Amino acid sequence: MAENQSLFHDLSDVELADMQSCSIIKNFSANEIIFNEGDVLDSFYIIESGSVSIQIDKSGQSEQVCKLNKGDYFGEMAIFTKAKRTATAVTIGDAVLRCVTKDVFLSFIKSHPVIEEKINLVLAKRNEELSLKENLMGATGLNAKKLHVSIKGDPSLRESAFMRERYESVVDKMLPELQSSLQELLLNRCIYRLFINMNSGEVRTYSIFNPLNEDIHTANKLVSKSYIERHFPVISYEDKEKYIKRLFNFILTDELFKKIPDHFQNIFNKSNADWQAVTAEEIINVISKLSTLRSIECFYLRNISISIVQDAIRMQFNCDGTHIVSSEDYKQFLKDNVDE
Protein backbone atom coordinates (compact mmCIF):
# COMPACT_ATOMS: atom_id res chain seq x y z
CA MET A 1 0.00 0.00 0.00
CA ALA A 2 2.60 2.53 1.09
CA GLU A 3 5.09 3.77 -1.47
CA ASN A 4 7.86 1.35 -0.47
CA GLN A 5 5.42 -1.51 -0.98
CA SER A 6 3.90 -0.14 -4.16
CA LEU A 7 3.95 -1.82 -7.51
CA PHE A 8 5.61 1.39 -8.70
CA HIS A 9 8.37 1.77 -6.11
CA ASP A 10 11.15 1.18 -8.69
CA LEU A 11 9.96 3.95 -11.01
CA SER A 12 11.90 7.20 -11.29
CA ASP A 13 10.30 10.60 -10.56
CA VAL A 14 10.08 11.27 -14.29
CA GLU A 15 8.40 7.89 -14.94
CA LEU A 16 5.96 8.47 -12.07
CA ALA A 17 5.09 11.89 -13.48
CA ASP A 18 4.48 10.34 -16.90
CA MET A 19 2.21 7.73 -15.35
CA GLN A 20 0.26 10.32 -13.36
CA SER A 21 -0.38 12.25 -16.55
CA CYS A 22 -2.96 9.64 -17.60
CA SER A 23 -4.97 10.07 -14.39
CA ILE A 24 -8.07 12.12 -13.64
CA ILE A 25 -8.57 14.22 -10.49
CA LYS A 26 -11.34 13.28 -8.06
CA ASN A 27 -12.33 15.19 -4.90
CA PHE A 28 -13.57 13.34 -1.82
CA SER A 29 -15.16 14.59 1.37
CA ALA A 30 -14.14 13.49 4.86
CA ASN A 31 -15.16 9.91 5.75
CA GLU A 32 -16.22 9.17 2.19
CA ILE A 33 -15.92 5.58 0.98
CA ILE A 34 -13.69 5.29 -2.10
CA PHE A 35 -14.43 1.59 -2.56
CA ASN A 36 -15.74 -1.25 -0.42
CA GLU A 37 -14.26 -4.63 0.35
CA GLY A 38 -15.68 -7.01 -2.26
CA ASP A 39 -16.12 -4.38 -4.99
CA VAL A 40 -15.04 -5.22 -8.53
CA LEU A 41 -11.55 -3.97 -9.41
CA ASP A 42 -11.27 -1.45 -12.23
CA SER A 43 -8.84 1.31 -11.21
CA PHE A 44 -6.20 2.46 -8.73
CA TYR A 45 -5.55 5.73 -6.90
CA ILE A 46 -2.72 8.15 -6.10
CA ILE A 47 -3.15 10.48 -3.13
CA GLU A 48 -2.65 14.09 -4.25
CA SER A 49 -3.60 15.53 -0.86
CA GLY A 50 -5.19 14.28 2.36
CA SER A 51 -5.12 10.81 3.92
CA VAL A 52 -6.89 7.49 3.35
CA SER A 53 -7.65 4.68 5.81
CA ILE A 54 -7.45 1.10 4.49
CA GLN A 55 -9.78 -1.12 6.52
CA ILE A 56 -10.86 -4.75 6.65
CA ASP A 57 -13.97 -6.28 8.15
CA LYS A 58 -13.43 -8.45 11.24
CA SER A 59 -16.58 -10.04 12.61
CA GLY A 60 -18.68 -7.07 11.58
CA GLN A 61 -16.23 -4.47 12.87
CA SER A 62 -13.95 -2.32 10.70
CA GLU A 63 -10.26 -2.58 11.53
CA GLN A 64 -7.66 -0.21 10.07
CA VAL A 65 -4.81 -1.97 8.31
CA CYS A 66 -2.84 1.13 7.44
CA LYS A 67 -3.06 4.87 6.90
CA LEU A 68 -1.90 6.29 3.55
CA ASN A 69 -0.78 9.85 2.91
CA LYS A 70 0.17 12.19 0.05
CA GLY A 71 2.11 10.40 -2.69
CA ASP A 72 0.99 6.89 -1.71
CA TYR A 73 -0.63 4.51 -4.17
CA PHE A 74 -3.36 2.00 -3.40
CA GLY A 75 -5.44 -0.50 -5.34
CA GLU A 76 -2.84 -0.82 -8.10
CA MET A 77 -3.08 -4.62 -8.13
CA ALA A 78 -6.57 -4.04 -9.56
CA ILE A 79 -4.93 -3.43 -12.90
CA PHE A 80 -3.42 -6.91 -13.09
CA THR A 81 -5.84 -9.21 -11.28
CA LYS A 82 -9.44 -10.31 -11.66
CA ALA A 83 -10.03 -10.50 -7.93
CA LYS A 84 -12.33 -8.25 -5.94
CA ARG A 85 -11.25 -5.57 -3.46
CA THR A 86 -9.78 -7.18 -0.34
CA ALA A 87 -10.25 -4.06 1.81
CA THR A 88 -12.29 -0.88 2.14
CA ALA A 89 -10.73 2.56 1.47
CA VAL A 90 -12.15 5.56 3.35
CA THR A 91 -10.94 9.18 3.39
CA ILE A 92 -9.89 10.45 6.84
CA GLY A 93 -10.43 14.10 5.95
CA ASP A 94 -11.07 15.93 2.70
CA ALA A 95 -8.86 14.38 0.04
CA VAL A 96 -7.87 14.83 -3.58
CA LEU A 97 -7.05 11.62 -5.45
CA ARG A 98 -5.74 10.84 -8.89
CA CYS A 99 -7.71 7.94 -10.41
CA VAL A 100 -6.22 5.73 -13.11
CA THR A 101 -8.58 3.30 -14.81
CA LYS A 102 -7.44 -0.12 -15.90
CA ASP A 103 -7.91 0.38 -19.65
CA VAL A 104 -6.14 3.75 -19.66
CA PHE A 105 -3.19 2.46 -17.65
CA LEU A 106 -2.67 -0.70 -19.70
CA SER A 107 -2.64 1.41 -22.84
CA PHE A 108 -0.11 3.77 -21.22
CA ILE A 109 2.42 1.09 -20.24
CA LYS A 110 2.23 -0.54 -23.68
CA SER A 111 3.63 2.71 -25.02
CA HIS A 112 6.30 2.88 -22.28
CA PRO A 113 8.22 -0.45 -22.45
CA VAL A 114 10.80 0.56 -19.80
CA ILE A 115 8.05 1.24 -17.27
CA GLU A 116 6.26 -1.96 -18.30
CA GLU A 117 9.39 -4.03 -17.67
CA LYS A 118 9.96 -2.54 -14.21
CA ILE A 119 6.33 -3.11 -13.20
CA ASN A 120 6.39 -6.69 -14.48
CA LEU A 121 9.45 -7.47 -12.34
CA VAL A 122 7.77 -6.12 -9.19
CA LEU A 123 4.51 -7.86 -10.10
CA ALA A 124 6.31 -11.22 -10.47
CA LYS A 125 7.88 -10.83 -7.01
CA ARG A 126 4.52 -9.82 -5.50
CA ASN A 127 2.78 -12.83 -7.09
CA GLU A 128 5.52 -15.16 -5.88
CA GLU A 129 5.20 -13.90 -2.30
CA LEU A 130 1.41 -14.16 -2.41
CA SER A 131 1.49 -17.68 -3.86
CA LEU A 132 3.83 -18.85 -1.10
CA LYS A 133 1.60 -17.32 1.58
CA GLU A 134 -1.59 -18.82 0.15
CA ASN A 135 -0.26 -22.35 -0.38
CA LEU A 136 -0.33 -24.78 2.54
CA MET A 137 2.63 -26.55 0.97
CA GLY A 138 5.34 -25.59 -1.45
CA ALA A 139 5.86 -27.09 -4.88
CA THR A 140 7.97 -30.01 -3.66
CA GLY A 141 7.86 -29.62 0.10
CA LEU A 142 6.55 -27.57 2.97
CA ASN A 143 6.93 -23.84 3.43
CA ALA A 144 7.90 -24.65 7.01
CA LYS A 145 8.78 -27.80 8.91
CA LYS A 146 6.07 -26.98 11.43
CA LEU A 147 2.66 -27.67 9.97
CA HIS A 148 -0.67 -28.65 11.42
CA VAL A 149 -3.72 -27.52 9.50
CA SER A 150 -7.28 -28.64 10.18
CA ILE A 151 -9.80 -28.28 7.35
CA LYS A 152 -13.32 -28.64 8.68
CA GLY A 153 -15.95 -30.52 6.72
CA ASP A 154 -19.69 -31.09 7.14
CA PRO A 155 -20.56 -30.26 10.80
CA SER A 156 -23.45 -32.76 10.79
CA LEU A 157 -20.92 -35.59 10.42
CA ARG A 158 -18.96 -34.39 13.44
CA GLU A 159 -22.14 -34.06 15.50
CA SER A 160 -23.32 -37.59 14.66
CA ALA A 161 -19.92 -39.30 15.02
CA PHE A 162 -20.67 -40.55 18.53
CA MET A 163 -23.95 -42.11 17.38
CA ARG A 164 -22.50 -44.13 14.52
CA GLU A 165 -21.51 -47.64 15.46
CA ARG A 166 -18.05 -48.65 14.38
CA TYR A 167 -17.58 -51.87 12.42
CA GLU A 168 -14.43 -53.86 11.85
CA SER A 169 -13.26 -53.31 8.27
CA VAL A 170 -11.28 -55.53 5.94
CA VAL A 171 -8.20 -53.46 6.76
CA ASP A 172 -8.60 -53.87 10.53
CA LYS A 173 -8.32 -57.64 10.14
CA MET A 174 -4.93 -57.44 8.44
CA LEU A 175 -3.53 -54.09 9.58
CA PRO A 176 -0.28 -55.40 11.17
CA GLU A 177 0.63 -57.26 7.96
CA LEU A 178 -0.49 -54.33 5.81
CA GLN A 179 1.68 -51.89 7.79
CA SER A 180 4.70 -54.03 7.01
CA SER A 181 3.82 -54.01 3.30
CA LEU A 182 3.27 -50.24 3.22
CA GLN A 183 6.64 -49.68 4.82
CA GLU A 184 8.23 -52.00 2.27
CA LEU A 185 6.64 -50.07 -0.63
CA LEU A 186 7.84 -46.67 0.52
CA LEU A 187 11.29 -47.64 1.74
CA ASN A 188 12.40 -50.40 -0.63
CA ARG A 189 10.22 -50.23 -3.73
CA CYS A 190 9.39 -47.78 -6.54
CA ILE A 191 6.48 -46.14 -4.66
CA TYR A 192 6.82 -42.53 -3.52
CA ARG A 193 3.25 -41.94 -2.28
CA LEU A 194 0.43 -44.02 -0.77
CA PHE A 195 -3.23 -43.37 -0.06
CA ILE A 196 -4.91 -45.90 2.24
CA ASN A 197 -8.68 -46.10 2.73
CA MET A 198 -9.19 -47.85 6.05
CA ASN A 199 -12.86 -48.64 5.48
CA SER A 200 -12.91 -49.97 1.93
CA GLY A 201 -9.42 -51.46 1.78
CA GLU A 202 -8.56 -49.41 -1.31
CA VAL A 203 -4.86 -48.55 -1.54
CA ARG A 204 -3.67 -46.10 -4.19
CA THR A 205 0.00 -46.26 -5.13
CA TYR A 206 2.15 -43.75 -7.03
CA SER A 207 5.34 -44.91 -8.72
CA ILE A 208 8.37 -42.79 -9.55
CA PHE A 209 8.40 -44.50 -12.97
CA ASN A 210 4.82 -43.43 -13.76
CA PRO A 211 4.40 -40.21 -11.74
CA LEU A 212 1.30 -38.95 -13.58
CA ASN A 213 -0.72 -42.06 -12.86
CA GLU A 214 -2.16 -43.79 -9.82
CA ASP A 215 -2.66 -47.52 -9.46
CA ILE A 216 -5.35 -48.99 -7.24
CA HIS A 217 -4.88 -52.18 -5.23
CA THR A 218 -6.82 -53.90 -2.48
CA ALA A 219 -5.32 -54.26 0.97
CA ASN A 220 -5.73 -58.04 0.98
CA LYS A 221 -3.53 -58.25 -2.15
CA LEU A 222 -0.80 -56.04 -0.74
CA VAL A 223 -0.19 -58.30 2.26
CA SER A 224 1.07 -60.91 -0.19
CA LYS A 225 4.84 -60.81 -0.72
CA SER A 226 4.56 -62.45 -4.13
CA TYR A 227 2.03 -59.79 -5.22
CA ILE A 228 4.42 -57.04 -4.18
CA GLU A 229 7.25 -58.71 -6.07
CA ARG A 230 5.16 -58.82 -9.26
CA HIS A 231 3.96 -55.22 -9.16
CA PHE A 232 6.65 -53.12 -7.49
CA PRO A 233 10.32 -53.31 -8.50
CA VAL A 234 12.96 -53.01 -5.80
CA ILE A 235 14.54 -49.55 -5.53
CA SER A 236 16.67 -48.44 -2.59
CA TYR A 237 15.51 -45.35 -0.70
CA GLU A 238 18.71 -43.50 -1.62
CA ASP A 239 18.35 -44.29 -5.33
CA LYS A 240 14.71 -43.26 -5.26
CA GLU A 241 15.61 -39.89 -3.75
CA LYS A 242 18.27 -39.31 -6.43
CA TYR A 243 15.83 -40.29 -9.18
CA ILE A 244 13.19 -37.84 -7.92
CA LYS A 245 15.77 -35.06 -7.93
CA ARG A 246 16.61 -35.90 -11.54
CA LEU A 247 12.91 -35.70 -12.41
CA PHE A 248 12.69 -32.26 -10.83
CA ASN A 249 15.77 -31.11 -12.69
CA PHE A 250 14.33 -32.36 -15.98
CA ILE A 251 11.25 -30.22 -15.41
CA LEU A 252 13.42 -27.17 -14.72
CA THR A 253 15.25 -27.49 -18.01
CA ASP A 254 12.26 -28.36 -20.19
CA GLU A 255 11.14 -25.78 -22.77
CA LEU A 256 7.51 -25.92 -21.62
CA PHE A 257 8.50 -25.04 -18.06
CA LYS A 258 10.35 -21.97 -19.33
CA LYS A 259 7.11 -20.66 -20.83
CA ILE A 260 5.27 -20.30 -17.52
CA PRO A 261 5.35 -16.96 -15.58
CA ASP A 262 8.56 -16.12 -13.73
CA HIS A 263 7.07 -16.29 -10.25
CA PHE A 264 6.03 -19.93 -10.83
CA GLN A 265 9.52 -20.74 -12.02
CA ASN A 266 11.08 -19.03 -9.01
CA ILE A 267 8.91 -20.94 -6.56
CA PHE A 268 9.69 -24.30 -8.11
CA ASN A 269 13.40 -23.50 -8.44
CA LYS A 270 13.68 -22.57 -4.76
CA SER A 271 11.67 -25.59 -3.65
CA ASN A 272 13.76 -27.90 -5.80
CA ALA A 273 17.02 -26.44 -4.48
CA ASP A 274 15.98 -27.08 -0.86
CA TRP A 275 14.14 -30.38 -1.38
CA GLN A 276 15.00 -33.45 0.68
CA ALA A 277 13.07 -36.68 0.92
CA VAL A 278 11.22 -37.41 4.13
CA THR A 279 13.55 -39.55 6.22
CA ALA A 280 13.09 -43.31 6.41
CA GLU A 281 12.75 -43.03 10.19
CA GLU A 282 9.82 -40.63 9.84
CA ILE A 283 8.11 -42.95 7.34
CA ILE A 284 8.49 -45.87 9.77
CA ASN A 285 7.12 -43.78 12.63
CA VAL A 286 4.02 -42.74 10.68
CA ILE A 287 3.17 -46.22 9.44
CA SER A 288 3.79 -47.88 12.81
CA LYS A 289 1.06 -45.73 14.40
CA LEU A 290 -1.73 -46.55 11.95
CA SER A 291 -3.19 -49.14 14.32
CA THR A 292 -3.24 -46.57 17.10
CA LEU A 293 -5.04 -44.00 14.97
CA ARG A 294 -7.48 -46.60 13.74
CA SER A 295 -8.39 -47.75 17.25
CA ILE A 296 -9.32 -44.36 18.73
CA GLU A 297 -12.65 -45.00 20.40
CA CYS A 298 -14.79 -42.31 18.76
CA PHE A 299 -12.80 -40.42 16.16
CA TYR A 300 -10.94 -43.15 14.35
CA LEU A 301 -8.89 -42.90 11.16
CA ARG A 302 -10.76 -43.28 7.85
CA ASN A 303 -7.95 -42.65 5.37
CA ILE A 304 -4.39 -41.40 5.27
CA SER A 305 -1.95 -40.21 2.61
CA ILE A 306 1.81 -40.57 3.04
CA SER A 307 4.50 -39.33 0.66
CA ILE A 308 8.28 -39.23 0.67
CA VAL A 309 8.19 -36.21 -1.67
CA GLN A 310 6.18 -33.81 0.50
CA ASP A 311 6.59 -33.73 4.24
CA ALA A 312 2.85 -33.69 4.80
CA ILE A 313 0.73 -36.46 6.27
CA ARG A 314 -2.92 -36.05 5.35
CA MET A 315 -5.46 -37.76 7.62
CA GLN A 316 -9.23 -37.96 7.66
CA PHE A 317 -11.24 -39.29 10.59
CA ASN A 318 -14.80 -40.52 10.83
CA CYS A 319 -15.93 -37.13 12.12
CA ASP A 320 -15.08 -35.60 8.73
CA GLY A 321 -12.61 -32.83 8.09
CA THR A 322 -8.92 -33.22 7.24
CA HIS A 323 -5.74 -32.89 9.28
CA ILE A 324 -2.46 -32.12 7.50
CA VAL A 325 0.66 -32.38 9.66
CA SER A 326 4.38 -32.43 9.03
CA SER A 327 6.31 -35.48 10.16
CA GLU A 328 7.92 -33.30 12.81
CA ASP A 329 4.50 -32.50 14.29
CA TYR A 330 3.14 -36.04 13.91
CA LYS A 331 4.36 -37.11 17.36
CA GLN A 332 2.72 -34.08 18.94
CA PHE A 333 -0.49 -34.85 17.05
CA LEU A 334 -0.48 -38.36 18.54
CA LYS A 335 0.25 -37.01 22.00
CA ASP A 336 -2.61 -34.52 21.78
CA ASN A 337 -5.12 -37.00 20.41
CA VAL A 338 -4.25 -40.48 21.64
CA ASP A 339 -2.16 -39.73 24.75
CA GLU A 340 1.07 -41.20 23.38
N, C-alpha and C positions, 0 to 999 in steps of 0.2 A: 504494500500500500504506500508506505512512505517512499521518498525518492530513492533511498539506497536499496530498496527492495523492488523498485519499479522495473517494468519490462524495458524501460528506456534509460536506465541508469548509465549505460555505456555511451550514450549519444553526447556529442559535443554541444556547446551552447548554440552554435550556428545551426546544427541539425535539429535541435529542439525548437529553435525559432522557426525553421522551415516547416516543421511538423505542425506547430501551433497555427501557422498561417491558414491551414485548412479547417480550422475550428470556427464555431459560431458562439457568440457571447450569450449567456443566459443569466438572468438575475433571479436570486432566490431570497425569500424572506426568512427571518429567524424561525427555527424549528420546522422548516418545510422539508417534507420527504422528497428526496431526489429519485430514489427507487427503493422498492421493497424487496426483502428476501423472497426469492421464488419468482421474481419478475423475469421476463424473457430478456436476454442480452442483445443489445443492438448498438451500444455506443460506450465511450469512456469519457472521463472528465479530467480537466486540469483546473486547479484552484487558482484563480486570478487574485482574489482577495477574500478574506474571511476564513472560517474554519468549518470542517465537516466531521461529524461523529459517525464512525462505522460500527454498527451494532448487530448482534445476533440474538435470536430468540432462544431463551432457556426456560423451559417449563412455563411459557406464557409471560415471562418477564424479559424486557430488553436489557442486554448487557453490552457495554461498550468494549469493543475490541481494541480500537485505537482512535486517536484524534489526528486529523490531517490539517495542514496549514498551507499557506500560500506557496505555490510551486509544486505541491504534491500532486501525484496522479492517482486515480483509482478507477477500478472497473475496466482496466485495459485488456485483461484476459478475455473480455467479452468479444473482442475482435477475432479471436482465434479459436474459441470453443463454442460448442452448441449447448452448453449447460445453462442453467438458470442462475440468477443472482444468489450467492451464498450468504449475503448479509444485507442489511438495510443501511442506506446512507441518509443522514439527516443533517441539515445545516444547524450550527450552534448559534450563530447570529446571522445578520444579513450577509450574503455571500454572492460573489460574482464568479461564475464558472465558465470555462471554455468547454464546449461539447463537441466531440468528434464522433461522427457516425461511422459505423462499420464500413459501408460501401465507399464513403469518401476517403477513409484512411487506407483501405486496401488499394484503392486507385493511386493514392499518393505514394505509397512505398514501392509500388511497381515502377514508378518513374524515378525512384531514388534507390538504386541497387545497393549502395553502400549502407544506407540506413536499414534496408531490408535484411542484409546479411548480419548486421549487428543484432537486430531484433530476433532473428531466427536462432542465433547462438544462445541468447538469454532465454528464449522460449524453450529450446531443447533442454537446457539445464533445469528450468522450472518444471517441465513435464517429467523429467527424470526424478527430481526430488518428490514430486507429487505421487508418481507411480510407486516409489519405494515406500512412501507413507501409507498409501492405500492398500498395498498388498499385505496379506498376512505372512506370506513367504516370498523369498526372492526367486529368481529364475531357476537356480539349481541348489538352493539351500534356504536357510532362514536368514531374516534380517538381523536376528539376535539369537543367541543360544538360549535365552530365557523366553519361553513361549508357553502360554496356557490360555487358549481362547475357547469360550463356550458360546456356541451358536444355538439359540433356543428354537425349538420347533413348535408344534401344535400343543398349546397348554392343556387341551382336553386329554391328551395322552399321558401327560405328567400327572394330572389329577386322578386318572383312573388306574395308574400303575399298580397301586396297592390292592386293587380289586381283581386284577387279572391273575388267574392261577398260572403258575409256571409249570411247564412240562419239560421232561427230559428230551433233548433233541438227539438227532443222529450224531452230532459232533460231541455232545456230552459223553456218549458211550465210548468214544475212542480218543478223547482229547489228549491224554498222555502220549499216545503213539503219534497223534497228529502233530503235537508240538515238536516232537523229535524230527518229523519229516519237514516241517516248516523251517526249522533251524537249518536242516541240511540243504534245503533249496536256496536259502539266502546266503549261507556261508560257503557252500562247496559246489554250487551248481550255477547255471546261467541266469537264474532269476534275480532281478534287482528290486522287484516290488511284489507284494502279496496283498490281496483283499480276501478276508475270511468272513463268511456269513455263518454265524454260530447257530442260527435256527434251521436254515435250509441245508447246510452242508456244502454250499457252493463256495469254491475257492478259485479266485481269479489270479492268474499268474502273468507276469510281464518279463519277457526275456530281453537281455541286452542284444541278442541277435535279431530280434524282431520288435524293436521298441515302439512301433506305432500300432501294435496289435495287442489284444489281450486274449489269453486262452482260458477256458473255463473247465475246471475239473471238479469232481465230487470228493468230499473228504475221505470216504471209504476207499477210494482208489489210491489216494496219496499216502495212505499208511502202508501201502505195499512197496517194498524195496525194488522189486522187479519193475513195477510201473514207473517209479522214479527213474530207474536206469534207462528205460525205453524213451522217456519223454524229455529228460533234462540232462544235457551233457555236463560232465564234471568241469568246473572252472574254479581255480583257487580264488580266494577273496582278493588277494593282491593283484592277480591278473585281471580280475573283473573291474577293479578300481581303475587300473591303467587303461583298460579298454574304454570305459565310460569317459575318461578324460580325452581320449583320442576322438570319440564321437563328438564331444563338445567342441574340440578344436576344429574338427571338420566343418561343423556348422559355422564357426567364426570366419572361416576362409571361403565359404561358399558364396557365389555371386548373388544368389537370391537374398541371403542374409544382409549383404551390403546395400540392398535396395530399401530396407526398412528404415524408419526415422532414426536419427542419431541417438536419441535418448534411449530407445530400445536396445540399440547396439551397446551403448555404454553400460546399461544395467547388466546385460548378459556377459559382457567382457569382465566386469568387476566380479560378478558372481562366479564365473568360470575360474578366474585367477585365484579366488579364495577357497574354491570348493575342495572338500574332503569327504570321503565316504563316512557314513556312520560307522563307528567302531564295531568290531565283532562282539566285544563284550556287551555293548549296549543292545545289540540285536538279541543276544542270548538272554539278557535281563528282561527285555520286553516279552519275548515268547514264553519264558518260564513262568510268567505271571498270568497267563491267559486263564488258567484254571481258577485262579483267585478272583479275577474280574468276572468270570462266568458264574461263580458261586455266591456273589453278593445276594443277600436274601431278597431284597426288593428291587433294586436297580441294577440288574445284571446285564452283562455285555451282550449286545446283539450282533455287532460286526466291528471289525478292526482292519485298518490298513497300515502296513509297515513297508518302509522303503529304505534302501541303503543310499539312495540318491539325495533325498530330502530328509533332514532331521526333523521329521514331523510325524507323530503317531496320531492317527485319526481314529476316534472311538465313538460308537453310538451305543446307547443303552436302551433298555426297554421303555424308559420314560420319555423317549424322543430327544431331539436335540443332539448336537455333536460337540465333542471335546477334541481339541487339537493341542497336543503338548509336545515339547521337545524331549529328546531322550534324557536330557539333564534334569528336566522337571518331572519325569515319569515317576521316579521314586517318591517325590513329594506328593504327587497325585495319588499314589497308592496309600501313602501314609494318611492323607486327608480323608480318603474315602473307604479304605478297608483296614485301617489301623495297623499297617505293616511298618 
